[in-house]
Amino acid sequence: MKYTLPVTLLSLAGAALCALGIVYWGQNPQPAGHPESGIPVEPSAVSGGWEYLIREYDGRLAVFHGGSDEPELVFDVFVHTLPEYDRGQLKQGVAAQSYEELISLLEDYTS
């Protein structure tokens, strides 16, 4: 019984990461810069040299893609519940150079 909440939270985090993957791969099966896409990505092709940015949006954890002002995905992870260091980093924005790095960072914030 005492493990119900952590198991539920981990399940929700896993489902959110799966949804992100489904949305991403459904829209762009071979992203630019992927070896099979034939489309190279220069750092200047995306704002600030990053492909994804994780930051706060309306008090929650959000993912921005390619310099967009609107989040691609907003999580039900409230930034005020995170450690002070993480809150400070998210105010500035945490850059991810690749989809793999994005997933790794999101796992850290959602677990």
DSSP file with accessible surface (Angstrom, degrees, kcal/mol):
  #  RESIDUE AA STRUCTURE BP1 BP2  ACC     N-H-->O    O-->H-N    N-H-->O    O-->H-N    TCO  KAPPA ALPHA  PHI   PSI    X-CA   Y-CA   Z-CA
    1    1 A M    >         0   0  203      0, 0.0     3,-1.4     0, 0.0     4,-0.3   0.000 360.0 360.0 360.0 -39.9    0.0    0.0    0.0
    2    2 A K  T 3   +     0   0  167      1,-0.3     3,-0.2     2,-0.1     0, 0.0   0.647 360.0  56.1 -72.9 -11.0    2.7    2.5    0.9
    3    3 A Y  T 3> S+     0   0  155      1,-0.2     4,-2.0     2,-0.1    -1,-0.3   0.424  79.3  95.1 -96.8   2.6    4.3    2.1   -2.6
    4    4 A T  H <> S+     0   0   81     -3,-1.4     4,-2.5     1,-0.2     5,-0.2   0.926  83.1  48.0 -62.8 -46.5    1.2    3.0   -4.5
    5    5 A L  H  > S+     0   0  118     -4,-0.3     4,-2.8     2,-0.2     5,-0.2   0.954 113.1  45.8 -64.5 -49.5    2.0    6.7   -5.0
    6    6 A P  H  > S+     0   0   65      0, 0.0     4,-2.5     0, 0.0    -1,-0.2   0.917 114.5  49.0 -60.8 -38.6    5.6    6.2   -6.2
    7    7 A V  H  X S+     0   0   83     -4,-2.0     4,-2.3     2,-0.2    -2,-0.2   0.926 112.2  48.7 -65.9 -40.7    4.5    3.5   -8.6
    8    8 A T  H  X S+     0   0   65     -4,-2.5     4,-2.5    -5,-0.2    -1,-0.2   0.929 111.7  48.8 -63.7 -44.7    1.7    5.6   -9.9
    9    9 A L  H  X S+     0   0   99     -4,-2.8     4,-2.5     1,-0.2    -2,-0.2   0.908 111.8  48.7 -63.8 -42.2    4.0    8.6  -10.4
   10   10 A L  H  X S+     0   0  107     -4,-2.5     4,-2.5    -5,-0.2    -1,-0.2   0.899 110.9  51.2 -63.8 -39.1    6.6    6.4  -12.3
   11   11 A S  H  X S+     0   0   76     -4,-2.3     4,-2.5     2,-0.2    -2,-0.2   0.919 111.0  47.7 -63.5 -43.1    3.8    5.0  -14.5
   12   12 A L  H  X S+     0   0  110     -4,-2.5     4,-2.5     2,-0.2    -2,-0.2   0.909 111.7  50.0 -64.3 -41.5    2.6    8.5  -15.3
   13   13 A A  H  X S+     0   0   15     -4,-2.5     4,-2.3     2,-0.2    -2,-0.2   0.926 111.8  48.5 -63.7 -42.7    6.1    9.7  -16.1
   14   14 A G  H  X S+     0   0   34     -4,-2.5     4,-2.4     1,-0.2    -2,-0.2   0.914 111.3  49.7 -62.8 -41.7    6.7    6.7  -18.3
   15   15 A A  H  X S+     0   0   60     -4,-2.5     4,-2.6     1,-0.2    -1,-0.2   0.904 110.0  51.1 -64.7 -39.7    3.4    7.3  -20.1
   16   16 A A  H  X S+     0   0   28     -4,-2.5     4,-2.4     2,-0.2    -2,-0.2   0.915 110.5  48.6 -64.6 -41.5    4.3   10.9  -20.7
   17   17 A L  H  X S+     0   0   25     -4,-2.3     4,-2.2     2,-0.2    -2,-0.2   0.904 111.5  50.0 -66.0 -38.4    7.7   10.0  -22.2
   18   18 A C  H  X S+     0   0   84     -4,-2.4     4,-2.7     2,-0.2    -2,-0.2   0.923 110.0  50.6 -64.0 -42.3    6.0    7.4  -24.4
   19   19 A A  H  X S+     0   0   46     -4,-2.6     4,-2.9     2,-0.2     5,-0.3   0.911 108.8  51.8 -62.4 -41.4    3.5   10.0  -25.6
   20   20 A L  H  X S+     0   0    6     -4,-2.4     4,-2.8     1,-0.2     5,-0.2   0.936 111.3  47.5 -60.1 -44.7    6.4   12.4  -26.3
   21   21 A G  H  X S+     0   0   10     -4,-2.2     4,-2.9     2,-0.2     5,-0.3   0.920 112.4  48.7 -63.5 -42.4    8.1    9.8  -28.4
   22   22 A I  H  X S+     0   0  128     -4,-2.7     4,-2.1     2,-0.2    -2,-0.2   0.937 114.4  45.5 -63.8 -45.9    4.9    8.9  -30.3
   23   23 A V  H  X S+     0   0   62     -4,-2.9     4,-1.7    -5,-0.2    -2,-0.2   0.946 116.8  45.3 -62.2 -47.5    4.1   12.6  -31.0
   24   24 A Y  H  X S+     0   0    8     -4,-2.8     4,-1.9    -5,-0.3     3,-0.2   0.963 118.0  40.3 -63.8 -52.2    7.7   13.3  -32.1
   25   25 A W  H  < S+     0   0   87     -4,-2.9    -1,-0.2    -5,-0.2    -2,-0.2   0.817 112.2  57.6 -71.9 -26.1    8.2   10.2  -34.3
   26   26 A G  H  < S+     0   0   63     -4,-2.1    -1,-0.2    -5,-0.3    -2,-0.2   0.868 114.0  38.3 -69.4 -33.1    4.7   10.5  -35.7
   27   27 A Q  H  < S+     0   0  134     -4,-1.7    -2,-0.2     1,-0.2    -1,-0.2   0.781 134.8  18.9 -85.6 -29.2    5.4   14.0  -36.9
   28   28 A N     <  +     0   0   57     -4,-1.9    -1,-0.2    -5,-0.2    -2,-0.2  -0.605  62.2 179.7-146.0  78.4    9.0   13.4  -38.0
   29   29 A P  S    S+     0   0   81      0, 0.0    -1,-0.1     0, 0.0    -3,-0.1   0.841  87.7  25.3 -56.3 -36.5    9.9    9.8  -38.5
   30   30 A Q  S    S-     0   0   72      7,-0.1     3,-0.1     6,-0.1     4,-0.1  -0.857  90.9-148.6-126.7  93.1   13.5   10.6  -39.5
   31   31 A P    >   -     0   0   12      0, 0.0     3,-2.4     0, 0.0     6,-0.3  -0.231  33.1 -84.9 -62.7 153.9   14.4   14.0  -38.0
   32   32 A A  T 3  S+     0   0   38      1,-0.3     9,-0.1     5,-0.1     4,-0.0  -0.313 120.0  31.2 -55.0 137.6   16.9   16.3  -39.7
   33   33 A G  T 3  S+     0   0   46      6,-3.8    -1,-0.3     1,-0.4     8,-0.1   0.249  86.5 128.6  92.7 -13.5   20.4   15.3  -38.8
   34   34 A H  S X> S-     0   0   56     -3,-2.4     3,-1.8     5,-0.2     4,-0.9  -0.554  70.4-120.3 -72.7 139.9   19.4   11.6  -38.5
   35   35 A P  T 34 S+     0   0  121      0, 0.0     3,-0.3     0, 0.0    -1,-0.1   0.831 111.9  45.8 -53.2 -33.3   21.8    9.4  -40.6
   36   36 A E  T 34 S+     0   0  148      1,-0.2    -4,-0.1    -5,-0.1    -6,-0.1   0.563  99.6  69.3 -88.5  -8.2   18.9    8.0  -42.7
   37   37 A S  T <4 S-     0   0   29     -3,-1.8    -1,-0.2    -6,-0.3    -5,-0.1   0.795  85.9-144.4 -80.4 -28.2   17.2   11.4  -43.3
   38   38 A G     <  +     0   0   69     -4,-0.9    -6,-0.1    -3,-0.3    -2,-0.1   0.557  66.3 111.8  75.8   5.2   19.9   12.8  -45.6
   39   39 A I        -     0   0  102     -5,-0.4    -6,-3.8    -8,-0.2    -5,-0.2  -0.910  57.5-151.8-115.2 106.6   19.2   16.2  -44.1
   40   40 A P        -     0   0  100      0, 0.0     2,-0.5     0, 0.0    -6,-0.1  -0.400   6.8-140.1 -74.3 154.3   22.1   17.6  -42.0
   41   41 A V        -     0   0   59     -8,-0.1    -2,-0.0    -9,-0.1     3,-0.0  -0.975   8.8-157.1-116.4 124.2   21.5   20.0  -39.1
   42   42 A E    >   -     0   0  118     -2,-0.5     3,-2.5     1,-0.1     4,-0.4  -0.761  28.7-118.9 -91.4 146.4   23.8   22.9  -38.5
   43   43 A P  G >  S+     0   0   85      0, 0.0     3,-1.1     0, 0.0     6,-0.6   0.851 116.1  57.6 -54.2 -31.3   23.8   24.4  -35.0
   44   44 A S  G 3  S+     0   0  112      1,-0.2     4,-0.1     4,-0.1     6,-0.1   0.627  87.4  78.4 -74.9 -10.1   22.7   27.7  -36.5
   45   45 A A  G <  S+     0   0   71     -3,-2.5     2,-0.3     2,-0.1    -1,-0.2   0.720  98.3  43.5 -71.6 -20.6   19.6   25.9  -37.9
   46   46 A V  S X  S-     0   0   28     -3,-1.1     3,-2.0    -4,-0.4    21,-0.1  -0.934 107.8 -83.9-124.0 151.6   17.9   26.0  -34.5
   47   47 A S  G >  S-     0   0   69     -2,-0.3     3,-1.4     1,-0.3    20,-0.2  -0.249 108.4  -4.2 -58.6 126.7   17.9   28.9  -32.1
   48   48 A G  G 3  S-     0   0   70      1,-0.3    -1,-0.3    -4,-0.1    -4,-0.1   0.598 119.6 -73.6  71.7  10.0   20.9   29.1  -29.9
   49   49 A G  G <  S+     0   0   18     -3,-2.0     2,-0.3    -6,-0.6    -1,-0.3   0.555 107.1 109.0  81.3   5.3   22.5   25.9  -31.2
   50   50 A W    <   -     0   0   38     -3,-1.4    -1,-0.3     1,-0.1    47,-0.2  -0.856  55.7-156.8-115.0 153.7   20.0   23.7  -29.4
   51   51 A E  S    S+     0   0   33     45,-1.4    15,-3.0    -2,-0.3     2,-0.3   0.811  81.2  26.0 -93.3 -36.8   17.2   21.6  -30.8
   52   52 A Y  E     -AB  65  96A   4     44,-2.3    44,-2.6    13,-0.2     2,-0.4  -0.942  61.7-162.7-128.3 150.4   15.1   21.4  -27.6
   53   53 A L  E     -AB  64  95A  25     11,-2.5    11,-3.1    -2,-0.3     2,-0.5  -0.997   5.9-157.1-133.9 128.1   14.7   23.6  -24.5
   54   54 A I  E     +AB  63  94A   0     40,-2.8    40,-3.0    -2,-0.4     2,-0.3  -0.911  35.4 134.5-102.9 126.1   13.2   22.5  -21.2
   55   55 A R  E     -A   62   0A  73      7,-2.1     7,-2.0    -2,-0.5     2,-0.2  -0.957  55.7 -68.7-157.8 177.8   11.9   25.3  -19.1
   56   56 A E  E     +A   61   0A  66     34,-1.1     2,-0.3    -2,-0.3     5,-0.2  -0.497  40.7 178.1 -77.0 140.1    9.0   26.5  -17.0
   57   57 A Y  E >  S-A   60   0A  65      3,-2.5     3,-1.9    -2,-0.2    22,-0.1  -0.927  74.7 -18.9-144.0 114.9    5.7   27.3  -18.7
   58   58 A D  T 3  S-     0   0  132     -2,-0.3     3,-0.1     1,-0.3    -2,-0.0   0.874 128.2 -53.3  53.2  38.5    2.7   28.4  -16.6
   59   59 A G  T 3  S+     0   0   23      1,-0.2    20,-2.1    19,-0.1    21,-0.5   0.476 121.0  98.7  82.5   0.8    4.5   26.9  -13.5
   60   60 A R  E <  S-AC  57  78A  69     -3,-1.9    -3,-2.5    18,-0.3     2,-0.3  -0.812  82.6 -92.6-121.8 163.3    5.0   23.5  -15.1
   61   61 A L  E     +A   56   0A   0     16,-2.1    14,-3.3    -2,-0.3     2,-0.3  -0.540  51.7 177.5 -72.3 130.1    7.8   21.7  -16.9
   62   62 A A  E     -AC  55  74A   0     -7,-2.0    -7,-2.1    -2,-0.3     2,-0.5  -0.969  26.5-138.2-140.2 154.7    7.6   22.2  -20.7
   63   63 A V  E     -AC  54  73A   1     10,-2.9     9,-3.2    -2,-0.3    10,-1.5  -0.954  16.2-166.9-114.5 128.2    9.6   21.3  -23.8
   64   64 A F  E     -A   53   0A   1    -11,-3.1   -11,-2.5    -2,-0.5     2,-0.4  -0.904   9.7-149.9-112.5 143.3   10.1   23.8  -26.5
   65   65 A H  E >   -A   52   0A  55      5,-0.4     3,-1.5    -2,-0.4   -13,-0.2  -0.946  63.7 -13.2-121.9 130.5   11.4   22.8  -30.0
   66   66 A G  T 3  S-     0   0   34    -15,-3.0    -1,-0.2    -2,-0.4   -14,-0.1   0.764 123.0 -52.9  60.3  32.2   13.5   24.7  -32.5
   67   67 A G  T 3  S+     0   0   27      1,-0.2    -1,-0.3   -16,-0.2   -15,-0.1   0.569  90.3 157.0  84.2   7.7   13.2   28.1  -30.9
   68   68 A S    <   -     0   0   56     -3,-1.5    -1,-0.2     1,-0.1     4,-0.1  -0.335  42.2-145.4 -66.4 147.5    9.4   28.2  -30.7
   69   69 A D  S    S+     0   0  132      2,-0.1    -1,-0.1    -5,-0.1    -2,-0.0   0.618  84.8  70.8 -85.0 -16.1    7.7   30.4  -28.2
   70   70 A E  S    S-     0   0  122     -5,-0.1    -5,-0.4     1,-0.0    -2,-0.1  -0.874  92.4-113.0-102.8 135.2    4.9   27.9  -27.7
   71   71 A P        -     0   0   26      0, 0.0    -7,-0.3     0, 0.0     3,-0.2  -0.343  10.6-152.1 -68.4 144.5    5.7   24.6  -25.9
   72   72 A E  S    S+     0   0   69     -9,-3.2     2,-0.3     1,-0.3    -8,-0.2   0.795  85.6   9.9 -78.2 -33.7    5.6   21.4  -27.8
   73   73 A L  E     -C   63   0A  43    -10,-1.5   -10,-2.9     2,-0.0     2,-0.4  -0.988  63.4-160.9-150.7 136.2    4.7   19.5  -24.7
   74   74 A V  E     -C   62   0A  43     -2,-0.3   -12,-0.2   -12,-0.2     2,-0.2  -0.989  15.6-151.7-121.7 127.3    3.7   20.5  -21.1
   75   75 A F  E     -     0   0A  10    -14,-3.3     2,-0.8    -2,-0.4   -14,-0.3  -0.626  24.7-119.9 -94.5 157.0    4.1   18.1  -18.3
   76   76 A D  E    S+     0   0A 125     -2,-0.2     2,-0.6   -16,-0.1    -1,-0.1  -0.248  77.7 118.3 -86.8  46.6    2.0   17.9  -15.1
   77   77 A V  E     -     0   0A  29     -2,-0.8   -16,-2.1   -16,-0.3     2,-0.5  -0.967  60.9-143.0-113.4 111.6    5.2   18.4  -13.1
   78   78 A F  E >   -C   60   0A  95     -2,-0.6     3,-1.9   -18,-0.2     4,-0.3  -0.673   4.0-143.8 -81.6 125.1    5.0   21.6  -11.2
   79   79 A V  G >  S+     0   0    3    -20,-2.1     3,-2.1    -2,-0.5    -1,-0.2   0.841  95.8  66.5 -59.4 -33.8    8.3   23.4  -11.1
   80   80 A H  G 3  S+     0   0  138    -21,-0.5    -1,-0.3     1,-0.3   -20,-0.1   0.711  95.4  59.2 -65.0 -14.3    7.8   24.7   -7.5
   81   81 A T  G <  S+     0   0   93     -3,-1.9    -1,-0.3     2,-0.1    -2,-0.2   0.570  91.1  89.4 -88.3  -7.9    8.0   21.0   -6.3
   82   82 A L  S <  S-     0   0   19     -3,-2.1     5,-0.1    -4,-0.3    27,-0.0  -0.455  92.7 -83.3 -86.1 161.1   11.5   20.6   -7.7
   83   83 A P     >  -     0   0   79      0, 0.0     4,-2.3     0, 0.0     5,-0.2  -0.205  43.1-108.5 -59.1 155.4   14.7   21.3   -5.8
   84   84 A E  H  > S+     0   0  153      1,-0.2     4,-2.3     2,-0.2     5,-0.2   0.871 118.0  54.0 -55.9 -42.2   15.9   24.9   -5.8
   85   85 A Y  H  > S+     0   0  165      1,-0.2     4,-2.2     2,-0.2    -1,-0.2   0.939 109.4  47.7 -59.8 -46.0   18.8   24.2   -8.1
   86   86 A D  H  > S+     0   0   41      1,-0.2     4,-2.6     2,-0.2    -1,-0.2   0.902 109.3  53.8 -63.0 -40.5   16.5   22.6  -10.7
   87   87 A R  H  X S+     0   0   84     -4,-2.3     4,-1.7     1,-0.2    -1,-0.2   0.921 109.1  48.9 -59.8 -43.2   14.1   25.6  -10.5
   88   88 A G  H  X S+     0   0   34     -4,-2.3     4,-1.3     1,-0.2    -1,-0.2   0.907 111.6  48.7 -63.1 -42.4   16.9   28.0  -11.2
   89   89 A Q  H  X S+     0   0   74     -4,-2.2     4,-2.1     1,-0.2     3,-0.2   0.906 110.3  51.3 -64.0 -41.5   18.1   26.0  -14.2
   90   90 A L  H  < S+     0   0    1     -4,-2.6   -34,-1.1     1,-0.2    -1,-0.2   0.805 102.6  59.2 -69.6 -28.8   14.6   25.8  -15.6
   91   91 A K  H  < S+     0   0  147     -4,-1.7    -1,-0.2     1,-0.2    -2,-0.2   0.889 114.0  38.2 -64.2 -36.8   14.1   29.6  -15.3
   92   92 A Q  H  < S-     0   0  164     -4,-1.3    -2,-0.2    -3,-0.2    -1,-0.2   0.790 122.4-111.0 -79.8 -30.8   17.1   30.0  -17.6
   93   93 A G     <  -     0   0   17     -4,-2.1     2,-0.6    -5,-0.1   -38,-0.2   0.215  16.1-120.1 102.1 133.2   16.2   27.0  -19.8
   94   94 A V  E     -B   54   0A  19    -40,-3.0   -40,-2.8    -4,-0.1     2,-0.2  -0.939  29.9-144.5-109.6 114.2   18.0   23.7  -20.1
   95   95 A A  E     -B   53   0A  38     -2,-0.6     2,-0.4   -42,-0.2   -42,-0.2  -0.537  11.6-165.0 -82.9 144.2   19.1   23.0  -23.6
   96   96 A A  E     -B   52   0A   0    -44,-2.6   -44,-2.3    -2,-0.2   -45,-1.4  -0.998   9.3-161.1-126.8 127.0   19.2   19.6  -25.2
   97   97 A Q  S    S+     0   0  113     -2,-0.4     2,-0.3   -47,-0.2    -1,-0.1   0.703  74.9  19.1 -78.7 -21.9   21.2   19.1  -28.4
   98   98 A S  S  > S-     0   0   38      1,-0.1     4,-2.2   -46,-0.1     5,-0.1  -0.926  79.0-106.8-144.5 167.6   19.3   15.9  -29.4
   99   99 A Y  H  > S+     0   0   29     -2,-0.3     4,-2.5     1,-0.2     5,-0.2   0.895 119.6  54.3 -62.9 -39.6   16.2   13.9  -28.8
  100  100 A E  H  > S+     0   0  129      1,-0.2     4,-2.0     2,-0.2    -1,-0.2   0.905 108.9  47.4 -62.6 -42.3   18.2   11.3  -26.8
  101  101 A E  H  > S+     0   0   76      2,-0.2     4,-2.5     1,-0.2    -1,-0.2   0.899 109.8  54.5 -66.4 -37.8   19.5   14.1  -24.5
  102  102 A L  H  X S+     0   0    0     -4,-2.2     4,-2.8     2,-0.2     5,-0.2   0.947 108.1  48.3 -59.1 -48.5   16.0   15.5  -24.2
  103  103 A I  H  X S+     0   0   33     -4,-2.5     4,-2.3     1,-0.2    -1,-0.2   0.915 111.1  51.0 -60.4 -42.4   14.7   12.1  -23.0
  104  104 A S  H  X S+     0   0   58     -4,-2.0     4,-1.6     1,-0.2    -1,-0.2   0.931 112.0  46.4 -61.8 -44.9   17.5   11.7  -20.5
  105  105 A L  H  X S+     0   0   31     -4,-2.5     4,-2.0     1,-0.2    -2,-0.2   0.915 111.5  51.5 -64.7 -42.4   16.9   15.2  -19.1
  106  106 A L  H  X S+     0   0    0     -4,-2.8     4,-2.3     1,-0.2    -1,-0.2   0.884 105.8  55.1 -63.2 -37.2   13.1   14.6  -18.8
  107  107 A E  H  X S+     0   0   94     -4,-2.3     4,-1.0    -5,-0.2    -1,-0.2   0.900 107.9  50.7 -60.9 -39.2   13.7   11.3  -17.0
  108  108 A D  H  < S+     0   0  107     -4,-1.6     3,-0.3     1,-0.2    -2,-0.2   0.909 114.6  42.3 -64.6 -43.2   15.7   13.2  -14.5
  109  109 A Y  H  < S+     0   0   24     -4,-2.0    -2,-0.2     1,-0.2    -1,-0.2   0.787 118.3  44.1 -75.8 -29.1   13.1   15.9  -13.9
  110  110 A T  H  <        0   0   24     -4,-2.3    -1,-0.2    -5,-0.2    -2,-0.2   0.499 360.0 360.0 -97.5  -2.5   10.1   13.5  -13.9
  111  111 A S     <        0   0  109     -4,-1.0  -101,-0.0    -3,-0.3    -4,-0.0  -0.600 360.0 360.0-106.9 360.0   11.5   10.7  -11.7
